[in-house]
Amino acid sequence: MDEDTEETRRRLEVLCRQGAIDLASCAIADLEAVLLAQCLLEVKVPLKFVHLGANSISDEGIMALAQGLSAHPEVEELYLGSNLFSSQGFSVLCPLLPPSLKALSLSGAMLSDPDIMHLCEFLLSLATPKLKHLYLNGNSMTDEGLQTLV
């Protein structure tokens, strides 16, 4: 790992130890997302809030983050909208979403009806769903996808 990458990893680890991560609109790309995922797997501090919206996270980054988030089932708020991941990345993320989510933002994530079906399957799999706020504006969902949600 080069010096800049190591410094980025150290900074991300500090954020993880604070129990809340707000990196919205911070030019986070796949490298940073992978480094953050590694920190999430290593740091066992309870994490309640993760805001990574409006970045450049594509499939590689979201798949790594899915693994990192799986180590934190206590996360209550997750904001991932306006990134670059596709249905492929979302299908890996969906079953690994934290079960304690109260707020989930996927606004502007280019989700389609099959993606919404994956999301509904996840929500239905929860013994006691806690989700109160679901933000899906700016996606490619049709009336059929909306009907699936209802």
TAPEMO-V137062 format. One record per residue. N is the residue number from 1. RES is the residue in one letter. OMEGA is omega in whole degrees, 0 to 359 (none if undefined). Layout:
BEGIN
n=N res=RES omega=OMEGA
n=N res=RES omega=OMEGA
END
This chain:
BEGIN
n=1 res=M omega=180
n=2 res=D omega=186
n=3 res=E omega=179
n=4 res=D omega=180
n=5 res=T omega=179
n=6 res=E omega=178
n=7 res=E omega=177
n=8 res=T omega=179
n=9 res=R omega=178
n=10 res=R omega=180
n=11 res=R omega=178
n=12 res=L omega=178
n=13 res=E omega=177
n=14 res=V omega=178
n=15 res=L omega=180
n=16 res=C omega=181
n=17 res=R omega=180
n=18 res=Q omega=177
n=19 res=G omega=178
n=20 res=A omega=181
n=21 res=I omega=176
n=22 res=D omega=179
n=23 res=L omega=178
n=24 res=A omega=176
n=25 res=S omega=182
n=26 res=C omega=179
n=27 res=A omega=177
n=28 res=I omega=177
n=29 res=A omega=186
n=30 res=D omega=180
n=31 res=L omega=180
n=32 res=E omega=179
n=33 res=A omega=178
n=34 res=V omega=178
n=35 res=L omega=178
n=36 res=L omega=179
n=37 res=A omega=178
n=38 res=Q omega=178
n=39 res=C omega=179
n=40 res=L omega=179
n=41 res=L omega=184
n=42 res=E omega=184
n=43 res=V omega=184
n=44 res=K omega=176
n=45 res=V omega=178
n=46 res=P omega=185
n=47 res=L omega=183
n=48 res=K omega=192
n=49 res=F omega=176
n=50 res=V omega=180
n=51 res=H omega=180
n=52 res=L omega=182
n=53 res=G omega=175
n=54 res=A omega=176
n=55 res=N omega=182
n=56 res=S omega=182
n=57 res=I omega=179
n=58 res=S omega=186
n=59 res=D omega=181
n=60 res=E omega=181
n=61 res=G omega=183
n=62 res=I omega=177
n=63 res=M omega=177
n=64 res=A omega=179
n=65 res=L omega=178
n=66 res=A omega=178
n=67 res=Q omega=179
n=68 res=G omega=179
n=69 res=L omega=180
n=70 res=S omega=177
n=71 res=A omega=183
n=72 res=H omega=180
n=73 res=P omega=182
n=74 res=E omega=181
n=75 res=V omega=182
n=76 res=E omega=181
n=77 res=E omega=182
n=78 res=L omega=182
n=79 res=Y omega=184
n=80 res=L omega=184
n=81 res=G omega=176
n=82 res=S omega=171
n=83 res=N omega=187
n=84 res=L omega=182
n=85 res=F omega=184
n=86 res=S omega=176
n=87 res=S omega=180
n=88 res=Q omega=178
n=89 res=G omega=181
n=90 res=F omega=181
n=91 res=S omega=175
n=92 res=V omega=181
n=93 res=L omega=192
n=94 res=C omega=182
n=95 res=P omega=181
n=96 res=L omega=178
n=97 res=L omega=180
n=98 res=P omega=183
n=99 res=P omega=182
n=100 res=S omega=183
n=101 res=L omega=172
n=102 res=K omega=179
n=103 res=A omega=179
n=104 res=L omega=177
n=105 res=S omega=174
n=106 res=L omega=181
n=107 res=S omega=177
n=108 res=G omega=182
n=109 res=A omega=178
n=110 res=M omega=179
n=111 res=L omega=178
n=112 res=S omega=182
n=113 res=D omega=177
n=114 res=P omega=177
n=115 res=D omega=179
n=116 res=I omega=177
n=117 res=M omega=176
n=118 res=H omega=180
n=119 res=L omega=179
n=120 res=C omega=177
n=121 res=E omega=177
n=122 res=F omega=183
n=123 res=L omega=179
n=124 res=L omega=181
n=125 res=S omega=182
n=126 res=L omega=179
n=127 res=A omega=179
n=128 res=T omega=181
n=129 res=P omega=180
n=130 res=K omega=186
n=131 res=L omega=179
n=132 res=K omega=184
n=133 res=H omega=178
n=134 res=L omega=183
n=135 res=Y omega=183
n=136 res=L omega=181
n=137 res=N omega=177
n=138 res=G omega=178
n=139 res=N omega=181
n=140 res=S omega=182
n=141 res=M omega=177
n=142 res=T omega=176
n=143 res=D omega=179
n=144 res=E omega=177
n=145 res=G omega=178
n=146 res=L omega=179
n=147 res=Q omega=178
n=148 res=T omega=180
n=149 res=L omega=183
n=150 res=V omega=none
END
